[in-house]
């Protein structure tokens, strides 16, 4: 049996402002994000993780840095990077931008997984790199408890992949900053143990 603890990174200033980051914007956590990261660490620091996997974007490493500081081994994988939003990355949160994103999400919900913005990635393209990373994690049988820190849209696609759901169902997975999805992997199948768990954020209150 293998357990995956999959979390989204902590809040960045662009998150707070509602501006899409994507794969091409390598932003830092803000004060709220650092507090969320600390709350997650305080809540789960006693878990004996065998390995940590993060994306190549620094907001994921900043989120789980306290686990790394304990001496836990970690690897960066581009397969865990956020979906690239192309020309919309870092642009102001205008009505035009919100309309464009609603239109794109509707295409995905309708089953057009090749749809993408200019200069960006489609769900199918992200799925290919996620599949490579998942295959690697599955192959490492000595790593029984794994922590993965990644990004909202890519995480939704990963959960569809692990649960063998169509990508059109990606909207079924809420993904606020540092939310946790805990998955079991037994006899070749993944199952959800914790769904959108944010209990650690109660510590902030």
N, C-alpha and C positions, 0 to 999 in steps of 0.2 A: 504494500500500500504506500502511496505517496500523497502528501498534502501540499497544496499550493495556497499560499496567502497572497492574494493579488490586490494591490492597492493603487489608487490613483495618487499622483503627487500632490503636495500641499499647494495652497493658493499662491498665485503670483499676482502682481499688480494688474497685468492684463486680464487675468481671470476676474478680478474685482471690477474692472471696467467693462467687462463683457466683450472684450476684443479677442478674436481667435488668434491663437499662437501657431498651432500646427508644428510640423516637423522643422520648418525653416526659421523659427524664432526660439532662440536659446535663452530664455529669461530666468531670472532668479526668483526664489520664494520671497514673498513680502513678510512683514511681521506676523500677520495672521497665519500664513503658510508655515512659518517656523514654529509657531505655537502649536499648530495642528500636528506637525512632525514630532514635536516633543511629546505631545499627548499620546500619539500612537506608540512611540517608543516606551513611554512610561507604562502603558497598558499591556504591551506585548514583549517587553524586554526579557521576561523569564522564559519565553519560548525558545527551545533549542533548535534554531534554524541551521541546516547543514550548508546552505548556499543562498546567496542573494543574486538576483538577476535584475538589471536596470536597463533603461534605454541609454542612448548616447547623449541625451539632453540633460543638462546639469540639474534641472529642477527635480529629477528623479533621485539623483545621488544626494542632493541636499536633504531630501525628505527622509532618507534612511541612513544618513551619515552616522548617527549615533550607534546603529547596529554595526556598521563598518568599524567604528572606533573600538568596539568590543573585540575586534580581531576576526570577525566573520569573513570568509572568502566571498568575493563578489566578482561579477563579470558584467561588462557593458555589451549590449547587443542592439544593433541597428534595427533588428526585427521587431523590437519593442517600441520603436519611435512612434510618435503620433502620426496620424494621417496628415499628409501634406495638403494644405488648403490652397496652395498656389498663390495667385494674384491677390487673394483676400487676406493673406496672413499679415497681421499687424495693422490692418486698416481700421479706421474708426467704426464704432458700433452705430451705424446709421440705419435708417429705415430701408435704404437700398440694399445694404449688406444683409439685414435680417430677412428681407424678401428673397435674396439670392440663396441664402442658406435653407430657408423653408422649401424653396423650389427644388434644391438639390436633394434634401432629405426625402421629399416626396418621391423623387425618382428612385432612390434607394429602396424606399418602402414598397414601391411598385415592382421591384425586382431588377432594376437596371443597375447592376453592380459594377458596370464599366463607366458609369457617369462620373465625371470629375471636372473641377475647375481648371482653367488654363494654368499650366505649370504645376498642377497638383497631382494627387494620387486618387485612384478609384478604390472602393472597398476590395475588389478582387486583387489589386496590386498589393494592398496591405496584407490581405489574407495570405498571399504567397510567402511573404517574409515572416509572418507569424507562424506559419506551418513549419518553417525551417527551425525556428527557435523552440517551438513546442516539441518537435522531434528530438532535438538535442537534449532538452530537459527530461523527456521521457526515457531517453537512452541512458541517462546517468542514474543507474539503479541504486547507488549508494547514497544518493541525496534524497532522503525520505521526507524532509520538511523544508520547503523552499519558499522564500519571500521574493515576490516580484513587484517592482514599482514601475508604473508606466503611465499612460495618458488616457483621457476620457473616451475619445472615439475609438482609439485602437483597442482599449480594454473591452468596449462593447463588442467589437468584432472578435476579439479573442474568446469572450464568453460564448458567443454563437458557435465558434469553432469547437471549443471544448465540449459543449453540450449538444453538438450536432444539430443546431437550429439554423434555419435559413437566415442569411444576413439581413433580410428585411425585418427581422425581429430584434435588431440591435437596440431599438428604442425601449425595449422591455427592461433594460438594465440601467437603473439610475446610477449616477456617477459623480456625486459631489466630491470635493477635495478630501483626500485620504480615506474615502470609503473603502471598506474591505469586502472582498468576495473570497470566501474560503472554500476550496474545492478538494474533494477526495478523488484519488485515481486508483481504482481497484479492478483487476481482471479486464484491463483495457478500456475501462469506461470512467468518465468523469461524472461527479455528482456534486450538487451544491450542499455545503454544510452551513455556511453563513451567507446570507443574501443582503448586500448593501448595508453592512453592519457599521454603524458610526458610534457605537457605545463609548469609544475612547474620547469622542468629542464632548461628551457630557462632563469630562474632567475639566474642560476649559471654563465651564460655567461655575 
